Amino acid sequence: MAFAFNLNLSVSSKQGKLVPTGELSMSWLDDEANENKQKEAEQRHSEEVLRRSNWWAAILASLEKQVQAINSHEHWKKRLADVGFPLRFEQPLGSDGYMVSKSGFPAVAVEIVNKYDHVLVARDFNENPLSREFTTREKLSIATMGDHVVLITEKNETLVVPADVVQYLLKVVIESLKITKPAS
């Protein structure tokens, strides 16, 4: 990194000798200070967006609404009727998280837990060939983009809260429904 600095030199005479009385000012100090101020301002903004957003409640409300929409959708309802159970959205006993589960063949459950600095996603498969395509445990990092809360996947995908996050979480459920035989 190159550094620029300004040198203001003035000379005075003291008993016939030249004595430099200049001042050395280094603009790199200003650059570093400005960069630090900007990072601190961005951090404060990010914290404020997270505080105001109620992002976790937004994810849960949207997830519950989408599960209800799947259960009442004409196409998916036929596939759920075959297994006799609608999708469930619930808080499992002994867990701080929430789960969406699909019974029957193939069965799948997706649990999400707010760990305050990230969201933990756990997928459980029972006789489900999709277990090879989806990871069983994943950590989604919490971040902000402008005035929006986003979750970042381990593959560096950015998911806007709540719509993109809910679609991402329910993808494995929809894929399971696609391979579930519909009721006749």
C-alpha positions as CSV (number, residue, x, y, z in Angstrom):
1,M,0.0,0.0,0.0
2,A,1.5,3.4,-1.0
3,F,1.3,6.2,1.5
4,A,1.1,9.9,0.5
5,F,2.2,12.6,2.8
6,N,2.6,16.3,2.7
7,L,5.7,18.1,4.0
8,N,5.4,21.8,4.7
9,L,8.9,23.1,5.4
10,S,9.9,26.5,6.5
11,V,13.3,27.5,7.5
12,S,14.3,30.1,10.1
13,S,17.6,31.4,11.1
14,K,18.8,31.1,14.7
15,Q,22.2,32.5,15.4
16,G,23.2,32.0,11.8
17,K,22.1,28.4,11.6
18,L,19.2,27.1,9.5
19,V,16.6,25.3,11.6
20,P,13.7,23.5,9.9
21,T,10.4,24.4,11.6
22,G,8.1,22.4,9.1
23,E,5.2,20.1,9.9
24,L,4.8,16.6,8.6
25,S,1.1,15.7,7.9
26,M,0.4,12.2,6.6
27,S,-2.9,11.9,4.7
28,W,-2.8,8.1,5.2
29,L,-3.8,8.7,8.8
30,D,-6.9,10.6,7.6
31,D,-7.6,7.8,5.1
32,E,-7.5,5.1,7.8
33,A,-9.6,7.2,10.2
34,N,-12.2,7.8,7.5
35,E,-12.3,4.1,6.6
36,N,-12.8,3.2,10.3
37,K,-15.6,5.8,10.7
38,Q,-17.3,4.4,7.6
39,K,-17.1,0.8,8.9
40,E,-18.4,1.9,12.3
41,A,-21.3,3.7,10.7
42,E,-22.2,0.7,8.6
43,Q,-22.1,-1.6,11.7
44,R,-24.4,0.8,13.6
45,H,-26.8,0.9,10.6
46,S,-26.8,-2.9,10.3
47,E,-27.5,-3.3,14.0
48,E,-30.4,-0.8,13.8
49,V,-31.9,-2.6,10.8
50,L,-31.8,-5.9,12.6
51,R,-33.3,-4.4,15.8
52,R,-36.2,-2.7,13.9
53,S,-37.0,-5.5,11.4
54,N,-38.4,-8.3,13.5
55,W,-37.0,-10.6,10.9
56,W,-37.4,-13.9,12.8
57,A,-41.1,-13.3,13.4
58,A,-41.5,-12.4,9.7
59,I,-39.9,-15.7,8.7
60,L,-42.1,-17.7,11.1
61,A,-45.3,-15.9,10.0
62,S,-44.5,-16.4,6.3
63,L,-43.5,-20.0,6.8
64,E,-46.7,-20.8,8.6
65,K,-48.7,-19.0,5.8
66,Q,-46.9,-20.9,3.0
67,V,-47.5,-24.2,4.8
68,Q,-51.2,-23.5,4.9
69,A,-51.1,-22.4,1.2
70,I,-49.5,-25.7,0.3
71,N,-52.0,-27.7,2.3
72,S,-54.9,-26.0,0.5
73,H,-53.4,-25.9,-3.0
74,E,-55.4,-28.1,-5.4
75,H,-52.3,-29.7,-6.9
76,W,-50.4,-30.4,-3.6
77,K,-53.5,-31.3,-1.7
78,K,-54.0,-34.5,-3.8
79,R,-50.5,-35.6,-3.0
80,L,-50.9,-34.9,0.7
81,A,-54.3,-36.8,0.7
82,D,-52.4,-40.0,-0.3
83,V,-50.4,-39.9,2.9
84,G,-53.4,-38.8,5.0
85,F,-51.7,-35.9,6.7
86,P,-51.2,-32.2,5.7
87,L,-47.9,-30.5,6.2
88,R,-47.3,-29.5,9.8
89,F,-45.8,-26.3,11.1
90,E,-45.0,-26.6,14.8
91,Q,-42.5,-26.0,17.6
92,P,-41.1,-29.5,18.5
93,L,-41.0,-30.4,22.2
94,G,-37.7,-29.5,23.8
95,S,-36.6,-27.4,20.9
96,D,-36.1,-23.7,20.6
97,G,-36.8,-23.9,16.9
98,Y,-39.7,-24.5,14.5
99,M,-40.3,-27.4,12.1
100,V,-42.2,-28.1,8.9
101,S,-42.8,-31.8,8.3
102,K,-44.3,-34.0,5.7
103,S,-45.3,-37.5,6.6
104,G,-45.6,-40.6,4.4
105,F,-43.3,-41.6,1.6
106,P,-41.1,-39.8,1.1
107,A,-41.0,-38.1,4.6
108,V,-39.0,-34.9,5.3
109,A,-38.7,-32.5,8.2
110,V,-37.0,-29.1,8.1
111,E,-36.2,-27.5,11.5
112,I,-34.9,-23.9,11.9
113,V,-33.4,-22.5,15.1
114,N,-32.5,-18.9,15.7
115,K,-29.0,-18.9,17.2
116,Y,-28.9,-15.0,17.3
117,D,-25.8,-14.7,15.1
118,H,-27.0,-17.3,12.6
119,V,-29.9,-19.6,11.8
120,L,-29.4,-23.3,12.0
121,V,-31.3,-25.4,9.4
122,A,-31.6,-29.2,10.0
123,R,-33.2,-31.5,7.4
124,D,-34.3,-35.0,8.4
125,F,-35.1,-37.5,5.7
126,N,-37.0,-40.8,6.0
127,E,-36.9,-43.1,3.0
128,N,-36.4,-40.0,0.9
129,P,-34.0,-40.1,-2.1
130,L,-33.6,-36.3,-1.8
131,S,-31.3,-36.9,1.1
132,R,-28.5,-37.0,-1.4
133,E,-29.4,-33.6,-2.9
134,F,-29.8,-31.5,0.2
135,T,-27.5,-31.1,3.2
136,T,-28.8,-32.3,6.5
137,R,-27.3,-29.4,8.5
138,E,-26.6,-25.9,7.4
139,K,-25.8,-22.6,9.0
140,L,-27.3,-19.4,7.5
141,S,-25.5,-16.2,8.4
142,I,-27.5,-13.1,9.3
143,A,-26.6,-9.9,7.5
144,T,-28.1,-6.8,6.1
145,M,-28.3,-5.3,2.6
146,G,-29.3,-1.7,2.8
147,D,-32.5,-1.6,4.9
148,H,-33.2,-5.4,4.4
149,V,-32.3,-8.3,6.5
150,V,-30.8,-11.2,4.5
151,L,-29.5,-14.7,5.3
152,I,-26.4,-15.9,3.6
153,T,-26.1,-19.7,2.7
154,E,-22.9,-21.6,3.0
155,K,-22.8,-21.5,-0.8
156,N,-22.8,-17.6,-0.5
157,E,-26.4,-17.2,-1.8
158,T,-28.2,-14.2,-0.5
159,L,-31.8,-14.8,0.7
160,V,-34.0,-11.8,1.4
161,V,-36.1,-12.1,4.6
162,P,-38.8,-13.5,4.5
163,A,-39.8,-14.4,1.0
164,D,-36.5,-15.9,-0.3
165,V,-35.7,-17.6,3.0
166,V,-39.1,-19.3,3.2
167,Q,-38.9,-20.5,-0.4
168,Y,-35.4,-21.8,0.3
169,L,-36.5,-23.7,3.4
170,L,-39.6,-25.2,1.7
171,K,-37.8,-26.3,-1.5
172,V,-37.0,-29.7,-0.1
173,V,-40.7,-30.1,1.0
174,I,-41.9,-29.2,-2.5
175,E,-39.4,-31.6,-4.1
176,S,-40.7,-34.3,-1.8
177,L,-44.2,-33.6,-2.8
178,K,-43.2,-33.8,-6.5
179,I,-42.2,-37.4,-6.0
180,T,-45.2,-38.3,-3.8
181,K,-47.8,-40.2,-5.8
182,P,-51.1,-38.3,-5.9
183,A,-54.3,-39.8,-4.5
184,S,-56.5,-41.2,-7.2
